[in-house]
Amino acid sequence: TGLGLAIVESAMQQHRGWVKADDSPLGGLRLTLWLPLYKRT
């Protein structure tokens, strides 16, 4: 239904990250999730 992906995208944006969806070279869907890395001070 796409609801799960919408929830994931919202959570990623709240943490200043992003989600990218494209075709996999092996067939099917490839999702790339990116979150920034913060160093502790």
mmCIF file of the N, C-alpha and C atoms, coordinates in Angstrom:
data_MODEL
# 
_entry.id   MODEL 
# 
loop_
_atom_site.group_PDB 
_atom_site.id 
_atom_site.type_symbol 
_atom_site.label_atom_id 
_atom_site.label_alt_id 
_atom_site.label_comp_id 
_atom_site.label_asym_id 
_atom_site.label_entity_id 
_atom_site.label_seq_id 
_atom_site.pdbx_PDB_ins_code 
_atom_site.Cartn_x 
_atom_site.Cartn_y 
_atom_site.Cartn_z 
_atom_site.occupancy 
_atom_site.B_iso_or_equiv 
_atom_site.pdbx_formal_charge 
_atom_site.auth_seq_id 
_atom_site.auth_comp_id 
_atom_site.auth_asym_id 
_atom_site.auth_atom_id 
_atom_site.pdbx_PDB_model_num 
ATOM 1   N N  . THR A 1 1  ? 0.822  -1.208 0.000   1.00 0.00 ? 1  THR A N  1 
ATOM 2   C CA . THR A 1 1  ? 0.000  0.000  0.000   1.00 0.00 ? 1  THR A CA 1 
ATOM 3   C C  . THR A 1 1  ? 0.854  1.255  0.000   1.00 0.00 ? 1  THR A C  1 
ATOM 4   N N  . GLY A 1 2  ? 2.112  1.142  0.321   1.00 0.00 ? 2  GLY A N  1 
ATOM 5   C CA . GLY A 1 2  ? 2.977  2.315  0.367   1.00 0.00 ? 2  GLY A CA 1 
ATOM 6   C C  . GLY A 1 2  ? 2.980  3.020  1.701   1.00 0.00 ? 2  GLY A C  1 
ATOM 7   N N  . LEU A 1 3  ? 2.114  2.625  2.614   1.00 0.00 ? 3  LEU A N  1 
ATOM 8   C CA . LEU A 1 3  ? 2.045  3.283  3.921   1.00 0.00 ? 3  LEU A CA 1 
ATOM 9   C C  . LEU A 1 3  ? 3.337  3.075  4.701   1.00 0.00 ? 3  LEU A C  1 
ATOM 10  N N  . GLY A 1 4  ? 3.894  1.888  4.662   1.00 0.00 ? 4  GLY A N  1 
ATOM 11  C CA . GLY A 1 4  ? 5.136  1.614  5.385   1.00 0.00 ? 4  GLY A CA 1 
ATOM 12  C C  . GLY A 1 4  ? 6.280  2.480  4.899   1.00 0.00 ? 4  GLY A C  1 
ATOM 13  N N  . LEU A 1 5  ? 6.392  2.646  3.586   1.00 0.00 ? 5  LEU A N  1 
ATOM 14  C CA . LEU A 1 5  ? 7.454  3.480  3.027   1.00 0.00 ? 5  LEU A CA 1 
ATOM 15  C C  . LEU A 1 5  ? 7.256  4.944  3.405   1.00 0.00 ? 5  LEU A C  1 
ATOM 16  N N  . ALA A 1 6  ? 6.013  5.404  3.459   1.00 0.00 ? 6  ALA A N  1 
ATOM 17  C CA . ALA A 1 6  ? 5.726  6.783  3.871   1.00 0.00 ? 6  ALA A CA 1 
ATOM 18  C C  . ALA A 1 6  ? 6.137  7.009  5.324   1.00 0.00 ? 6  ALA A C  1 
ATOM 19  N N  . ILE A 1 7  ? 5.917  6.017  6.171   1.00 0.00 ? 7  ILE A N  1 
ATOM 20  C CA . ILE A 1 7  ? 6.311  6.115  7.581   1.00 0.00 ? 7  ILE A CA 1 
ATOM 21  C C  . ILE A 1 7  ? 7.834  6.154  7.695   1.00 0.00 ? 7  ILE A C  1 
ATOM 22  N N  . VAL A 1 8  ? 8.517  5.299  6.936   1.00 0.00 ? 8  VAL A N  1 
ATOM 23  C CA . VAL A 1 8  ? 9.984  5.283  6.938   1.00 0.00 ? 8  VAL A CA 1 
ATOM 24  C C  . VAL A 1 8  ? 10.525 6.623  6.453   1.00 0.00 ? 8  VAL A C  1 
ATOM 25  N N  . GLU A 1 9  ? 9.962  7.158  5.371   1.00 0.00 ? 9  GLU A N  1 
ATOM 26  C CA . GLU A 1 9  ? 10.436 8.437  4.841   1.00 0.00 ? 9  GLU A CA 1 
ATOM 27  C C  . GLU A 1 9  ? 10.239 9.562  5.851   1.00 0.00 ? 9  GLU A C  1 
ATOM 28  N N  . SER A 1 10 ? 9.109  9.563  6.532   1.00 0.00 ? 10 SER A N  1 
ATOM 29  C CA . SER A 1 10 ? 8.846  10.588 7.548   1.00 0.00 ? 10 SER A CA 1 
ATOM 30  C C  . SER A 1 10 ? 9.855  10.495 8.691   1.00 0.00 ? 10 SER A C  1 
ATOM 31  N N  . ALA A 1 11 ? 10.122 9.281  9.160   1.00 0.00 ? 11 ALA A N  1 
ATOM 32  C CA . ALA A 1 11 ? 11.088 9.088  10.249  1.00 0.00 ? 11 ALA A CA 1 
ATOM 33  C C  . ALA A 1 11 ? 12.485 9.523  9.819   1.00 0.00 ? 11 ALA A C  1 
ATOM 34  N N  . MET A 1 12 ? 12.865 9.201  8.586   1.00 0.00 ? 12 MET A N  1 
ATOM 35  C CA . MET A 1 12 ? 14.188 9.591  8.092   1.00 0.00 ? 12 MET A CA 1 
ATOM 36  C C  . MET A 1 12 ? 14.313 11.112 8.016   1.00 0.00 ? 12 MET A C  1 
ATOM 37  N N  . GLN A 1 13 ? 13.279 11.788 7.551   1.00 0.00 ? 13 GLN A N  1 
ATOM 38  C CA . GLN A 1 13 ? 13.309 13.249 7.454   1.00 0.00 ? 13 GLN A CA 1 
ATOM 39  C C  . GLN A 1 13 ? 13.399 13.894 8.833   1.00 0.00 ? 13 GLN A C  1 
ATOM 40  N N  . GLN A 1 14 ? 12.741 13.307 9.820   1.00 0.00 ? 14 GLN A N  1 
ATOM 41  C CA . GLN A 1 14 ? 12.798 13.847 11.181  1.00 0.00 ? 14 GLN A CA 1 
ATOM 42  C C  . GLN A 1 14 ? 14.217 13.785 11.739  1.00 0.00 ? 14 GLN A C  1 
ATOM 43  N N  . HIS A 1 15 ? 15.004 12.843 11.242  1.00 0.00 ? 15 HIS A N  1 
ATOM 44  C CA . HIS A 1 15 ? 16.388 12.691 11.694  1.00 0.00 ? 15 HIS A CA 1 
ATOM 45  C C  . HIS A 1 15 ? 17.378 13.246 10.675  1.00 0.00 ? 15 HIS A C  1 
ATOM 46  N N  . ARG A 1 16 ? 16.881 14.094 9.782   1.00 0.00 ? 16 ARG A N  1 
ATOM 47  C CA . ARG A 1 16 ? 17.685 14.761 8.745   1.00 0.00 ? 16 ARG A CA 1 
ATOM 48  C C  . ARG A 1 16 ? 18.361 13.789 7.788   1.00 0.00 ? 16 ARG A C  1 
ATOM 49  N N  . GLY A 1 17 ? 17.675 12.702 7.520   1.00 0.00 ? 17 GLY A N  1 
ATOM 50  C CA . GLY A 1 17 ? 18.166 11.724 6.553   1.00 0.00 ? 17 GLY A CA 1 
ATOM 51  C C  . GLY A 1 17 ? 17.266 11.692 5.334   1.00 0.00 ? 17 GLY A C  1 
ATOM 52  N N  . TRP A 1 18 ? 17.473 10.685 4.485   1.00 0.00 ? 18 TRP A N  1 
ATOM 53  C CA . TRP A 1 18 ? 16.646 10.553 3.300   1.00 0.00 ? 18 TRP A CA 1 
ATOM 54  C C  . TRP A 1 18 ? 16.532 9.094  2.868   1.00 0.00 ? 18 TRP A C  1 
ATOM 55  N N  . VAL A 1 19 ? 15.537 8.848  2.013   1.00 0.00 ? 19 VAL A N  1 
ATOM 56  C CA . VAL A 1 19 ? 15.286 7.529  1.435   1.00 0.00 ? 19 VAL A CA 1 
ATOM 57  C C  . VAL A 1 19 ? 15.273 7.695  -0.081  1.00 0.00 ? 19 VAL A C  1 
ATOM 58  N N  . LYS A 1 20 ? 15.930 6.784  -0.769  1.00 0.00 ? 20 LYS A N  1 
ATOM 59  C CA . LYS A 1 20 ? 15.932 6.803  -2.233  1.00 0.00 ? 20 LYS A CA 1 
ATOM 60  C C  . LYS A 1 20 ? 15.510 5.422  -2.721  1.00 0.00 ? 20 LYS A C  1 
ATOM 61  N N  . ALA A 1 21 ? 14.576 5.383  -3.662  1.00 0.00 ? 21 ALA A N  1 
ATOM 62  C CA . ALA A 1 21 ? 14.108 4.118  -4.232  1.00 0.00 ? 21 ALA A CA 1 
ATOM 63  C C  . ALA A 1 21 ? 14.415 4.101  -5.723  1.00 0.00 ? 21 ALA A C  1 
ATOM 64  N N  . ASP A 1 22 ? 15.033 3.021  -6.192  1.00 0.00 ? 22 ASP A N  1 
ATOM 65  C CA . ASP A 1 22 ? 15.235 2.839  -7.623  1.00 0.00 ? 22 ASP A CA 1 
ATOM 66  C C  . ASP A 1 22 ? 15.251 1.360  -7.972  1.00 0.00 ? 22 ASP A C  1 
ATOM 67  N N  . ASP A 1 23 ? 15.349 1.092  -9.267  1.00 0.00 ? 23 ASP A N  1 
ATOM 68  C CA . ASP A 1 23 ? 15.392 -0.292 -9.729  1.00 0.00 ? 23 ASP A CA 1 
ATOM 69  C C  . ASP A 1 23 ? 16.722 -0.925 -9.351  1.00 0.00 ? 23 ASP A C  1 
ATOM 70  N N  . SER A 1 24 ? 16.644 -2.176 -8.927  1.00 0.00 ? 24 SER A N  1 
ATOM 71  C CA . SER A 1 24 ? 17.858 -2.926 -8.623  1.00 0.00 ? 24 SER A CA 1 
ATOM 72  C C  . SER A 1 24 ? 18.401 -3.545 -9.908  1.00 0.00 ? 24 SER A C  1 
ATOM 73  N N  . PRO A 1 25 ? 19.717 -3.561 -10.077 1.00 0.00 ? 25 PRO A N  1 
ATOM 74  C CA . PRO A 1 25 ? 20.279 -4.212 -11.267 1.00 0.00 ? 25 PRO A CA 1 
ATOM 75  C C  . PRO A 1 25 ? 19.954 -5.708 -11.315 1.00 0.00 ? 25 PRO A C  1 
ATOM 76  N N  . LEU A 1 26 ? 19.625 -6.286 -10.174 1.00 0.00 ? 26 LEU A N  1 
ATOM 77  C CA . LEU A 1 26 ? 19.287 -7.713 -10.108 1.00 0.00 ? 26 LEU A CA 1 
ATOM 78  C C  . LEU A 1 26 ? 17.798 -7.956 -10.266 1.00 0.00 ? 26 LEU A C  1 
ATOM 79  N N  . GLY A 1 27 ? 17.018 -6.884 -10.435 1.00 0.00 ? 27 GLY A N  1 
ATOM 80  C CA . GLY A 1 27 ? 15.567 -6.985 -10.517 1.00 0.00 ? 27 GLY A CA 1 
ATOM 81  C C  . GLY A 1 27 ? 14.950 -6.606 -9.184  1.00 0.00 ? 27 GLY A C  1 
ATOM 82  N N  . GLY A 1 28 ? 13.769 -6.047 -9.236  1.00 0.00 ? 28 GLY A N  1 
ATOM 83  C CA . GLY A 1 28 ? 13.092 -5.636 -8.007  1.00 0.00 ? 28 GLY A CA 1 
ATOM 84  C C  . GLY A 1 28 ? 13.428 -4.205 -7.621  1.00 0.00 ? 28 GLY A C  1 
ATOM 85  N N  . LEU A 1 29 ? 13.296 -3.927 -6.343  1.00 0.00 ? 29 LEU A N  1 
ATOM 86  C CA . LEU A 1 29 ? 13.456 -2.575 -5.815  1.00 0.00 ? 29 LEU A CA 1 
ATOM 87  C C  . LEU A 1 29 ? 14.705 -2.480 -4.953  1.00 0.00 ? 29 LEU A C  1 
ATOM 88  N N  . ARG A 1 30 ? 15.411 -1.371 -5.062  1.00 0.00 ? 30 ARG A N  1 
ATOM 89  C CA . ARG A 1 30 ? 16.550 -1.103 -4.186  1.00 0.00 ? 30 ARG A CA 1 
ATOM 90  C C  . ARG A 1 30 ? 16.229 0.163  -3.397  1.00 0.00 ? 30 ARG A C  1 
ATOM 91  N N  . LEU A 1 31 ? 16.279 0.063  -2.075  1.00 0.00 ? 31 LEU A N  1 
ATOM 92  C CA . LEU A 1 31 ? 16.077 1.213  -1.203  1.00 0.00 ? 31 LEU A CA 1 
ATOM 93  C C  . LEU A 1 31 ? 17.414 1.600  -0.594  1.00 0.00 ? 31 LEU A C  1 
ATOM 94  N N  . THR A 1 32 ? 17.740 2.872  -0.659  1.00 0.00 ? 32 THR A N  1 
ATOM 95  C CA . THR A 1 32 ? 18.934 3.403  -0.023  1.00 0.00 ? 32 THR A CA 1 
ATOM 96  C C  . THR A 1 32 ? 18.480 4.314  1.101   1.00 0.00 ? 32 THR A C  1 
ATOM 97  N N  . LEU A 1 33 ? 18.915 4.030  2.322   1.00 0.00 ? 33 LEU A N  1 
ATOM 98  C CA . LEU A 1 33 ? 18.576 4.841  3.491   1.00 0.00 ? 33 LEU A CA 1 
ATOM 99  C C  . LEU A 1 33 ? 19.840 5.536  3.953   1.00 0.00 ? 33 LEU A C  1 
ATOM 100 N N  . TRP A 1 34 ? 19.751 6.829  4.227   1.00 0.00 ? 34 TRP A N  1 
ATOM 101 C CA . TRP A 1 34 ? 20.914 7.595  4.665   1.00 0.00 ? 34 TRP A CA 1 
ATOM 102 C C  . TRP A 1 34 ? 20.564 8.400  5.902   1.00 0.00 ? 34 TRP A C  1 
ATOM 103 N N  . LEU A 1 35 ? 21.386 8.287  6.924   1.00 0.00 ? 35 LEU A N  1 
ATOM 104 C CA . LEU A 1 35 ? 21.264 9.087  8.146   1.00 0.00 ? 35 LEU A CA 1 
ATOM 105 C C  . LEU A 1 35 ? 22.607 9.738  8.420   1.00 0.00 ? 35 LEU A C  1 
ATOM 106 N N  . PRO A 1 36 ? 22.595 10.998 8.859   1.00 0.00 ? 36 PRO A N  1 
ATOM 107 C CA . PRO A 1 36 ? 23.864 11.655 9.166   1.00 0.00 ? 36 PRO A CA 1 
ATOM 108 C C  . PRO A 1 36 ? 24.506 11.039 10.406  1.00 0.00 ? 36 PRO A C  1 
ATOM 109 N N  . LEU A 1 37 ? 25.813 11.039 10.441  1.00 0.00 ? 37 LEU A N  1 
ATOM 110 C CA . LEU A 1 37 ? 26.570 10.531 11.575  1.00 0.00 ? 37 LEU A CA 1 
ATOM 111 C C  . LEU A 1 37 ? 27.023 11.710 12.418  1.00 0.00 ? 37 LEU A C  1 
ATOM 112 N N  . TYR A 1 38 ? 26.715 11.671 13.688  1.00 0.00 ? 38 TYR A N  1 
ATOM 113 C CA . TYR A 1 38 ? 27.115 12.738 14.602  1.00 0.00 ? 38 TYR A CA 1 
ATOM 114 C C  . TYR A 1 38 ? 28.208 12.227 15.520  1.00 0.00 ? 38 TYR A C  1 
ATOM 115 N N  . LYS A 1 39 ? 29.241 13.020 15.681  1.00 0.00 ? 39 LYS A N  1 
ATOM 116 C CA . LYS A 1 39 ? 30.314 12.664 16.604  1.00 0.00 ? 39 LYS A CA 1 
ATOM 117 C C  . LYS A 1 39 ? 29.973 13.171 17.990  1.00 0.00 ? 39 LYS A C  1 
ATOM 118 N N  . ARG A 1 40 ? 30.248 12.346 18.985  1.00 0.00 ? 40 ARG A N  1 
ATOM 119 C CA . ARG A 1 40 ? 30.062 12.788 20.369  1.00 0.00 ? 40 ARG A CA 1 
ATOM 120 C C  . ARG A 1 40 ? 31.207 13.698 20.765  1.00 0.00 ? 40 ARG A C  1 
ATOM 121 N N  . THR A 1 41 ? 30.900 14.715 21.545  1.00 0.00 ? 41 THR A N  1 
ATOM 122 C CA . THR A 1 41 ? 31.959 15.637 21.979  1.00 0.00 ? 41 THR A CA 1 
ATOM 123 C C  . THR A 1 41 ? 32.300 15.417 23.428  1.00 0.00 ? 41 THR A C  1 
# 
